[in-house]
Amino acid sequence: MRPLLAAAALLLACTITACGSTSQSAAPKSTVKASAPEHEVDCSDTSLSQADWMEHCSEDDGAGTGGDGGPSTDLPFGKAYAWPDGLEVTVLEAKVFTDWDEYEKPDPKNTEFRIRLRVDNKSEASVDLSELSILVDGATNGGTAASSSFTKGSAPLEGRIASGVSAVKTDDNALEKRYGKDIVVTVQRATDDGFEVFPEFTGIIK
């Protein structure tokens, strides 16, 4: 009888050991390896490819960007836009013009207004301001403003601006009153460098 008892004890011991081993292997591990971080990009890296920059650094969903990666559309008056070479433009305001010369008079069918814009030359070379031109559209129900020129206080976009210099310029326009006073101001730039992005500023004629 003792051999049988010994065999039974041995079998019981092996069963207990196997169960313990199975239980231990099935238990979840307490340490989980952290998942690898997503692809990170240094947007200030000048060697970054254009594809990586557009995917990870652009914030305007394909609307076009300036040198700082900011949006080029729906910019509010007072917000600066920078081209890649460092030239910045800001539409400061659009105001109904009332300071008429003695030989000028307002047209009752139009809203005649003056746009004031600041140009900051943060590039390394002088810039010909004739590169810039302004287009104004009504933002409510269409309409395009006609370019005009009011005598008093005029400071048109002409001449050159040196590196490191800022200047406030004007652009005069007339928009039919039926198109309202909400406008979109597009600043176009024609250069040999071929800048293809023209910033659009939105605001109200006051």
Backbone as CSV, one residue per row, in Angstrom:
resi,resn,N_x,N_y,N_z,CA_x,CA_y,CA_z,C_x,C_y,C_z
1,MET,0.828,-1.201,0.000,0.000,0.000,0.000,0.868,1.259,0.000
2,ARG,1.987,1.232,0.614,2.820,2.426,0.664,3.307,2.874,-0.701
3,PRO,3.704,1.947,-1.587,4.086,2.398,-2.930,2.956,3.121,-3.628
4,LEU,1.719,2.618,-3.442,0.580,3.274,-4.080,0.372,4.673,-3.520
5,LEU,0.510,4.808,-2.225,0.356,6.130,-1.603,1.431,7.092,-2.110
6,ALA,2.665,6.544,-2.242,3.764,7.398,-2.740,3.502,7.853,-4.165
7,ALA,2.990,6.894,-5.001,2.699,7.248,-6.393,1.596,8.284,-6.465
8,ALA,0.571,8.117,-5.617,-0.543,9.077,-5.607,-0.063,10.451,-5.174
9,ALA,0.812,10.471,-4.170,1.340,11.753,-3.693,2.161,12.444,-4.779
10,LEU,2.969,11.618,-5.497,3.788,12.165,-6.568,2.914,12.756,-7.683
11,LEU,1.839,12.016,-8.060,0.924,12.477,-9.094,0.240,13.775,-8.686
12,LEU,-0.161,13.839,-7.417,-0.809,15.048,-6.915,0.138,16.233,-6.951
13,ALA,1.400,16.015,-6.572,2.400,17.078,-6.583,2.640,17.596,-7.994
14,CYS,2.701,16.670,-8.960,2.929,17.079,-10.348,1.747,17.868,-10.882
15,THR,0.553,17.470,-10.514,-0.652,18.176,-10.962,-0.674,19.601,-10.434
16,ILE,-0.337,19.729,-9.135,-0.316,21.060,-8.517,0.729,21.938,-9.185
17,THR,1.905,21.375,-9.460,2.984,22.135,-10.105,2.586,22.586,-11.500
18,ALA,1.958,21.683,-12.262,1.534,22.010,-13.618,0.490,23.096,-13.605
19,CYS,-0.428,22.997,-12.667,-1.470,24.020,-12.589,-0.865,25.379,-12.259
20,GLY,0.081,25.370,-11.336,0.729,26.634,-10.977,1.461,27.224,-12.153
21,SER,2.107,26.353,-12.939,2.862,26.828,-14.087,1.930,27.418,-15.136
22,THR,0.793,26.721,-15.351,-0.169,27.207,-16.339,-0.752,28.543,-15.923
23,SER,-1.066,28.656,-14.625,-1.636,29.902,-14.120,-0.669,31.055,-14.267
24,GLN,0.613,30.801,-14.023,1.619,31.853,-14.112,1.824,32.312,-15.551
25,SER,1.823,31.372,-16.503,2.061,31.735,-17.897,0.868,32.475,-18.492
26,ALA,-0.318,32.223,-17.956,-1.503,32.865,-18.506,-1.716,34.259,-17.948
27,ALA,-1.055,34.581,-16.864,-1.251,35.879,-16.237,-0.691,36.998,-17.121
28,PRO,-1.377,38.122,-17.219,-0.880,39.227,-18.055,0.363,39.851,-17.451
29,LYS,1.230,40.347,-18.307,2.434,41.001,-17.827,2.076,42.352,-17.230
30,SER,2.760,42.752,-16.173,2.440,43.993,-15.490,3.081,45.205,-16.158
31,THR,4.113,44.996,-16.965,4.805,46.093,-17.642,4.485,46.062,-19.120
32,VAL,3.928,47.162,-19.615,3.598,47.271,-21.026,4.555,48.256,-21.671
33,LYS,5.164,47.860,-22.750,6.096,48.730,-23.446,5.335,49.877,-24.085
34,ALA,5.805,51.097,-23.875,5.148,52.275,-24.450,5.227,52.222,-25.961
35,SER,4.133,52.594,-26.588,4.126,52.591,-28.042,5.098,53.644,-28.557
36,ALA,5.636,53.404,-29.706,6.612,54.322,-30.294,5.932,55.647,-30.611
37,PRO,6.593,56.767,-30.374,5.993,58.068,-30.669,5.758,58.242,-32.156
38,GLU,4.729,59.034,-32.490,4.459,59.313,-33.883,5.625,60.092,-34.483
39,HIS,5.655,60.095,-35.792,6.739,60.788,-36.503,6.773,62.257,-36.100
40,GLU,7.887,62.700,-35.544,8.023,64.071,-35.112,8.923,64.833,-36.079
41,VAL,8.551,66.092,-36.336,9.284,66.893,-37.307,9.646,68.230,-36.681
42,ASP,10.891,68.632,-36.888,11.338,69.953,-36.458,11.039,70.926,-37.592
43,CYS,9.965,71.750,-37.422,9.528,72.634,-38.493,10.509,73.761,-38.766
44,SER,11.464,73.955,-37.869,12.465,74.997,-38.097,13.682,74.466,-38.850
45,ASP,13.691,73.167,-39.138,14.811,72.549,-39.846,14.781,72.965,-41.317
46,THR,15.771,73.702,-41.751,15.784,74.208,-43.123,16.004,73.106,-44.157
47,SER,16.481,71.934,-43.722,16.684,70.839,-44.664,15.448,69.964,-44.806
48,LEU,14.365,70.311,-44.128,13.132,69.536,-44.176,12.551,69.562,-45.588
49,SER,12.118,68.400,-46.077,11.555,68.349,-47.419,10.208,69.059,-47.453
50,GLN,9.834,69.501,-48.643,8.562,70.218,-48.776,7.389,69.322,-48.412
51,ALA,7.461,68.043,-48.763,6.363,67.120,-48.460,6.167,66.972,-46.951
52,ASP,7.280,66.799,-46.212,7.185,66.681,-44.753,6.678,67.976,-44.133
53,TRP,7.150,69.125,-44.663,6.713,70.399,-44.099,5.214,70.593,-44.293
54,MET,4.709,70.274,-45.506,3.287,70.441,-45.781,2.444,69.514,-44.917
55,GLU,2.957,68.294,-44.652,2.186,67.323,-43.873,2.169,67.647,-42.391
56,HIS,3.306,68.105,-41.838,3.425,68.236,-40.386,3.455,69.669,-39.879
57,CYS,3.749,70.631,-40.742,3.948,72.000,-40.268,2.913,72.989,-40.772
58,SER,2.289,72.687,-41.901,1.313,73.614,-42.449,0.053,73.605,-41.609
59,GLU,-0.537,74.803,-41.386,-1.732,74.914,-40.564,-2.931,75.441,-41.334
60,ASP,-2.819,75.549,-42.644,-3.898,76.190,-43.375,-4.644,75.247,-44.293
61,ASP,-4.424,73.896,-44.156,-5.158,72.913,-44.932,-5.066,73.160,-46.430
62,GLY,-3.857,73.499,-46.877,-3.632,73.623,-48.310,-4.004,74.959,-48.894
63,ALA,-4.321,75.928,-48.067,-4.736,77.224,-48.598,-3.559,78.062,-49.065
64,GLY,-2.344,77.618,-48.760,-1.160,78.413,-49.111,-0.582,79.039,-47.861
65,THR,0.715,79.153,-47.813,1.346,79.646,-46.600,2.383,80.689,-46.880
66,GLY,2.675,81.462,-45.852,3.751,82.431,-45.940,5.010,81.848,-45.369
67,GLY,6.003,82.682,-45.156,7.272,82.211,-44.644,7.170,81.653,-43.247
68,ASP,6.135,82.045,-42.479,6.017,81.554,-41.113,5.080,80.381,-41.002
69,GLY,4.593,79.854,-42.125,3.704,78.711,-42.066,2.279,79.070,-41.730
70,GLY,1.967,80.350,-41.663,0.621,80.758,-41.321,-0.310,80.727,-42.528
71,PRO,-1.611,80.878,-42.299,-2.569,80.841,-43.397,-2.453,82.050,-44.301
72,SER,-2.943,81.921,-45.541,-2.900,83.032,-46.489,-4.297,83.500,-46.855
73,THR,-5.353,82.860,-46.316,-6.718,83.276,-46.604,-7.447,83.571,-45.306
74,ASP,-8.499,84.378,-45.422,-9.309,84.758,-44.257,-8.480,85.418,-43.161
75,LEU,-7.463,86.140,-43.552,-6.676,86.883,-42.565,-7.451,88.131,-42.148
76,PRO,-7.598,88.381,-40.866,-8.301,89.598,-40.445,-7.433,90.819,-40.657
77,PHE,-8.072,91.975,-40.812,-7.308,93.213,-40.877,-6.447,93.314,-39.622
78,GLY,-5.195,93.710,-39.792,-4.275,93.812,-38.665,-3.370,92.605,-38.517
79,LYS,-3.635,91.525,-39.269,-2.803,90.321,-39.213,-1.789,90.345,-40.344
80,ALA,-0.508,90.133,-40.031,0.548,90.197,-41.041,0.657,88.901,-41.830
81,TYR,1.075,89.030,-43.072,1.413,87.880,-43.913,2.839,88.064,-44.404
82,ALA,3.636,86.991,-44.374,5.042,87.064,-44.790,5.300,86.127,-45.963
83,TRP,5.903,86.662,-47.014,6.370,85.820,-48.108,7.693,85.155,-47.702
84,PRO,8.093,84.097,-48.403,9.305,83.359,-48.011,10.573,84.194,-47.922
85,ASP,10.663,85.296,-48.681,11.883,86.100,-48.637,11.897,87.084,-47.475
86,GLY,10.778,87.174,-46.716,10.758,88.039,-45.541,9.932,89.297,-45.690
87,LEU,9.447,89.608,-46.888,8.594,90.784,-47.054,7.226,90.510,-46.426
88,GLU,6.791,91.426,-45.559,5.517,91.266,-44.867,4.544,92.364,-45.293
89,VAL,3.266,92.006,-45.322,2.228,92.981,-45.632,1.086,92.799,-44.643
90,THR,0.513,93.922,-44.205,-0.615,93.910,-43.274,-1.643,94.920,-43.746
91,VAL,-2.889,94.477,-43.965,-3.968,95.415,-44.256,-4.443,95.959,-42.914
92,LEU,-4.255,97.241,-42.703,-4.573,97.843,-41.410,-6.052,98.182,-41.278
93,GLU,-6.626,98.775,-42.337,-8.025,99.194,-42.257,-8.535,99.586,-43.640
94,ALA,-9.865,99.687,-43.733,-10.526,100.244,-44.908,-11.569,101.219,-44.381
95,LYS,-11.444,102.493,-44.778,-12.336,103.527,-44.251,-12.988,104.317,-45.391
96,VAL,-14.262,104.647,-45.181,-14.962,105.488,-46.146,-14.198,106.803,-46.282
97,PHE,-13.934,107.202,-47.524,-13.167,108.416,-47.761,-14.086,109.633,-47.750
98,THR,-13.694,110.659,-47.005,-14.504,111.883,-46.909,-13.688,113.159,-47.115
99,ASP,-12.372,113.029,-47.179,-11.509,114.210,-47.257,-11.298,114.618,-48.715
100,TRP,-12.368,115.106,-49.333,-12.326,115.367,-50.763,-11.585,116.660,-51.104
101,ASP,-10.916,116.615,-52.222,-10.309,117.814,-52.787,-11.426,118.681,-53.387
102,GLU,-11.149,119.936,-53.617,-12.175,120.835,-54.149,-12.641,120.440,-55.551
103,TYR,-11.838,119.632,-56.246,-12.212,119.215,-57.588,-12.785,117.789,-57.603
104,GLU,-12.940,117.191,-56.446,-13.471,115.839,-56.349,-14.830,115.859,-55.662
105,LYS,-15.649,114.870,-55.962,-16.921,114.741,-55.264,-17.312,113.264,-55.224
106,PRO,-18.019,112.851,-54.164,-18.379,111.439,-54.038,-19.493,111.044,-55.010
107,ASP,-19.520,109.771,-55.344,-20.567,109.193,-56.185,-21.618,108.577,-55.265
108,PRO,-22.857,109.025,-55.291,-23.871,108.510,-54.367,-24.186,107.026,-54.547
109,LYS,-23.813,106.436,-55.670,-24.091,105.017,-55.900,-22.994,104.109,-55.342
110,ASN,-21.870,104.704,-54.977,-20.719,103.899,-54.561,-20.314,104.172,-53.115
111,THR,-19.682,103.164,-52.529,-18.942,103.361,-51.277,-17.496,103.574,-51.668
112,GLU,-17.010,104.778,-51.467,-15.633,105.096,-51.844,-14.775,105.068,-50.584
113,PHE,-13.700,104.322,-50.651,-12.941,104.059,-49.431,-11.455,103.974,-49.723
114,ARG,-10.695,104.145,-48.655,-9.228,104.063,-48.739,-8.733,102.924,-47.850
115,ILE,-7.889,102.096,-48.429,-7.240,101.011,-47.675,-5.869,101.491,-47.237
116,ARG,-5.547,101.277,-45.990,-4.205,101.548,-45.474,-3.538,100.213,-45.193
117,LEU,-2.331,100.039,-45.708,-1.604,98.804,-45.474,-0.153,99.107,-45.107
118,ARG,0.397,98.266,-44.254,1.794,98.426,-43.836,2.642,97.371,-44.539
119,VAL,3.778,97.830,-45.049,4.740,96.929,-45.689,6.007,96.930,-44.847
120,ASP,6.424,95.764,-44.394,7.644,95.602,-43.602,8.637,94.784,-44.414
121,ASN,9.751,95.405,-44.767,10.752,94.685,-45.550,11.759,94.012,-44.616
122,LYS,11.488,92.765,-44.284,12.382,91.979,-43.440,13.276,91.063,-44.276
123,SER,13.296,91.310,-45.572,14.188,90.548,-46.445,15.581,91.160,-46.400
124,GLU,16.503,90.593,-47.147,17.888,91.066,-47.127,18.199,92.028,-48.265
125,ALA,17.177,92.382,-49.035,17.400,93.279,-50.173,16.249,94.272,-50.268
126,SER,16.463,95.359,-51.000,15.381,96.317,-51.214,14.314,95.680,-52.103
127,VAL,13.101,96.185,-51.979,11.968,95.633,-52.728,11.273,96.756,-53.489
128,ASP,10.945,96.499,-54.736,10.200,97.448,-55.555,8.717,97.298,-55.213
129,LEU,8.118,98.343,-54.666,6.723,98.261,-54.240,5.745,98.137,-55.401
130,SER,6.204,98.419,-56.611,5.319,98.227,-57.763,5.063,96.741,-58.028
131,GLU,5.804,95.866,-57.324,5.519,94.431,-57.414,4.144,94.104,-56.836
132,LEU,3.666,94.970,-55.928,2.421,94.710,-55.224,1.245,95.389,-55.899
133,SER,0.116,94.715,-55.912,-1.121,95.303,-56.421,-2.288,94.790,-55.580
134,ILE,-3.364,95.587,-55.532,-4.490,95.285,-54.655,-5.744,95.004,-55.477
135,LEU,-6.460,93.938,-55.098,-7.767,93.631,-55.656,-8.754,93.563,-54.499
136,VAL,-9.938,94.170,-54.687,-10.938,94.185,-53.620,-12.252,93.642,-54.153
137,ASP,-12.813,92.656,-53.445,-14.099,92.066,-53.805,-15.072,92.201,-52.646
138,GLY,-16.363,92.321,-52.971,-17.383,92.289,-51.939,-17.483,90.890,-51.353
139,ALA,-17.637,90.793,-50.048,-17.653,89.487,-49.388,-19.068,89.013,-49.053
140,THR,-20.092,89.830,-49.337,-21.461,89.469,-48.974,-22.197,88.819,-50.132
141,ASN,-22.323,89.532,-51.233,-23.018,88.975,-52.400,-22.312,89.348,-53.702
142,GLY,-20.989,89.300,-53.658,-20.206,89.529,-54.867,-19.849,90.987,-55.079
143,GLY,-19.437,91.269,-56.303,-19.037,92.623,-56.654,-17.545,92.821,-56.538
144,THR,-16.981,93.567,-57.464,-15.558,93.891,-57.458,-15.396,95.398,-57.427
145,ALA,-14.534,95.874,-56.552,-14.316,97.319,-56.428,-13.494,97.826,-57.603
146,ALA,-13.794,99.054,-57.990,-13.020,99.718,-59.035,-11.903,100.515,-58.393
147,SER,-10.718,100.428,-58.980,-9.588,101.187,-58.461,-9.823,102.675,-58.689
148,SER,-9.427,103.471,-57.710,-9.599,104.904,-57.806,-8.351,105.584,-57.261
149,SER,-8.378,106.909,-57.210,-7.242,107.648,-56.671,-7.739,108.962,-56.096
150,PHE,-7.673,109.092,-54.786,-8.087,110.311,-54.109,-6.838,111.134,-53.799
151,THR,-6.941,112.420,-53.957,-5.763,113.284,-53.914,-5.149,113.399,-52.518
152,LYS,-5.956,113.780,-51.554,-5.415,114.090,-50.235,-4.971,112.830,-49.485
153,GLY,-3.758,112.910,-48.951,-3.239,111.827,-48.117,-2.850,110.569,-48.854
154,SER,-2.766,110.622,-50.155,-2.448,109.438,-50.944,-0.979,109.032,-50.782
155,ALA,-0.764,107.731,-50.613,0.598,107.186,-50.535,0.610,105.858,-51.287
156,PRO,0.611,105.905,-52.611,0.471,104.694,-53.423,1.669,103.753,-53.312
157,LEU,1.446,102.535,-53.751,2.505,101.522,-53.755,3.436,101.771,-54.935
158,GLU,4.467,102.542,-54.693,5.443,102.844,-55.737,6.788,103.157,-55.096
159,GLY,7.843,103.097,-55.901,9.186,103.305,-55.373,9.721,102.030,-54.735
160,ARG,10.868,102.169,-54.099,11.508,101.010,-53.463,11.526,101.198,-51.954
161,ILE,11.557,100.071,-51.249,11.657,100.096,-49.792,12.895,99.291,-49.405
162,ALA,13.757,99.901,-48.604,15.028,99.272,-48.259,14.843,98.155,-47.245
163,SER,15.834,97.303,-47.158,15.824,96.226,-46.167,15.759,96.812,-44.762
164,GLY,14.886,96.263,-43.931,14.742,96.719,-42.554,13.839,97.923,-42.379
165,VAL,13.185,98.371,-43.448,12.337,99.561,-43.397,10.862,99.174,-43.483
166,SER,10.015,99.914,-42.754,8.567,99.742,-42.812,7.929,101.012,-43.352
167,ALA,6.797,100.854,-44.039,6.101,102.012,-44.583,4.610,101.717,-44.631
168,VAL,3.798,102.771,-44.423,2.345,102.654,-44.547,1.936,103.269,-45.877
169,LYS,1.214,102.492,-46.683,0.786,102.917,-48.009,-0.736,102.892,-48.096
170,THR,-1.256,103.496,-49.177,-2.705,103.550,-49.345,-3.110,102.987,-50.702
171,ASP,-4.373,102.542,-50.769,-4.952,102.085,-52.031,-6.417,102.506,-52.029
172,ASP,-6.844,103.266,-53.042,-8.192,103.833,-53.082,-9.100,103.030,-54.001
173,ASN,-10.373,102.899,-53.578,-11.311,102.053,-54.314,-12.729,102.595,-54.203
174,ALA,-13.601,102.096,-55.103,-15.025,102.414,-55.063,-15.811,101.129,-55.319
175,LEU,-16.734,100.797,-54.409,-17.548,99.589,-54.516,-19.023,99.990,-54.497
176,GLU,-19.802,99.454,-55.438,-21.225,99.771,-55.471,-21.864,99.446,-54.125
177,LYS,-22.732,100.326,-53.655,-23.322,100.178,-52.332,-24.148,98.903,-52.187
178,ARG,-24.690,98.415,-53.292,-25.511,97.203,-53.213,-24.714,95.976,-52.801
179,TYR,-23.371,96.068,-52.845,-22.541,94.926,-52.454,-22.134,94.973,-50.989
180,GLY,-22.586,95.979,-50.277,-22.303,96.039,-48.847,-20.906,96.544,-48.535
181,LYS,-20.517,96.393,-47.265,-19.225,96.902,-46.805,-18.266,95.813,-46.326
182,ASP,-18.676,94.563,-46.364,-17.754,93.458,-46.044,-16.929,93.161,-47.285
183,ILE,-15.621,93.165,-47.139,-14.757,93.018,-48.311,-13.636,92.001,-48.086
184,VAL,-13.103,91.531,-49.203,-11.902,90.695,-49.220,-10.842,91.447,-50.000
185,VAL,-9.708,91.688,-49.367,-8.607,92.412,-50.000,-7.495,91.415,-50.338
186,THR,-7.212,91.266,-51.615,-6.154,90.359,-52.067,-4.926,91.175,-52.446
187,VAL,-3.794,90.816,-51.872,-2.541,91.496,-52.191,-1.746,90.592,-53.128
188,GLN,-1.638,91.021,-54.378,-0.896,90.242,-55.363,0.552,90.716,-55.413
189,ARG,1.425,89.793,-55.753,2.841,90.144,-55.870,3.427,89.476,-57.104
190,ALA,3.997,90.279,-57.982,4.611,89.776,-59.209,6.115,89.984,-59.131
191,THR,6.864,88.873,-59.052,8.324,88.950,-58.975,8.951,87.889,-59.861
192,ASP,10.241,88.027,-60.073,10.982,87.018,-60.820,11.108,85.727,-60.024
193,ASP,10.924,85.816,-58.679,11.011,84.620,-57.841,9.763,83.761,-57.950
194,GLY,8.711,84.295,-58.543,7.518,83.504,-58.791,6.726,83.128,-57.557
195,PHE,6.557,84.028,-56.609,5.721,83.729,-55.444,4.278,83.541,-55.907
196,GLU,3.720,82.363,-55.640,2.408,82.032,-56.176,1.273,82.259,-55.179
197,VAL,1.591,82.580,-53.946,0.556,82.753,-52.930,0.244,84.231,-52.745
198,PHE,-1.020,84.581,-52.912,-1.479,85.952,-52.711,-2.386,85.976,-51.480
199,PRO,-1.965,86.627,-50.404,-2.776,86.625,-49.190,-4.096,87.363,-49.361
200,GLU,-5.126,86.878,-48.662,-6.449,87.486,-48.696,-6.838,87.925,-47.288
201,PHE,-7.162,89.211,-47.160,-7.552,89.788,-45.874,-9.043,90.116,-45.895
202,THR,-9.736,89.816,-44.822,-11.160,90.101,-44.746,-11.448,91.137,-43.669
203,GLY,-12.373,92.046,-43.964,-12.716,93.076,-42.993,-13.904,93.878,-43.464
204,ILE,-14.163,94.983,-42.780,-15.326,95.824,-43.049,-14.873,97.254,-43.346
205,ILE,-15.503,97.858,-44.331,-15.267,99.271,-44.601,-15.971,100.067,-43.509
206,LYS,-15.234,100.885,-42.788,-15.829,101.625,-41.673,-15.905,103.117,-41.972
